[in-house]
Amino acid sequence: MIAKIKNGELVITLPIELTRRSSKGKTIVIATTRGVRLTNARFQGRVVSVVAKAFIYADRESEEMAEKAAEPWWGSLFDPKDFES
């Protein structure tokens, strides 16, 4: 894994792995840090830690269920218009 801060963005590079099913079998993991990893990147003088996992859904049914549930995390707590400039 490579992590660096470039042009005001944290860029994380993970190698694509041999695919494997998640523990419950609903997803196929294609890249992961396998938990928290310390990086060489620094932000405000402090070491940046990263946790990342990339996956695809194992079947269309799981993918469709996830798409239906994929509302913004803030749900009805905020009005998106409050953030427009």
Long-range contacts (C-beta under 8 A, 24 or more apart in sequence): 1-33, 1-37, 1-39, 1-50, 1-52, 2-39, 3-39, 3-40, 3-41, 3-48, 3-50, 4-39, 4-40, 4-41, 5-41, 5-42, 5-43, 5-48, 10-41, 10-43, 10-48, 12-50, 12-52, 14-52, 14-54, 21-58, 22-55, 22-58, 25-58, 26-57, 26-58, 26-59, 26-62, 27-55, 27-56, 27-57, 27-58, 27-62, 28-55, 28-56, 28-57, 28-58, 29-53, 29-54, 29-55, 30-54, 30-55, 30-56
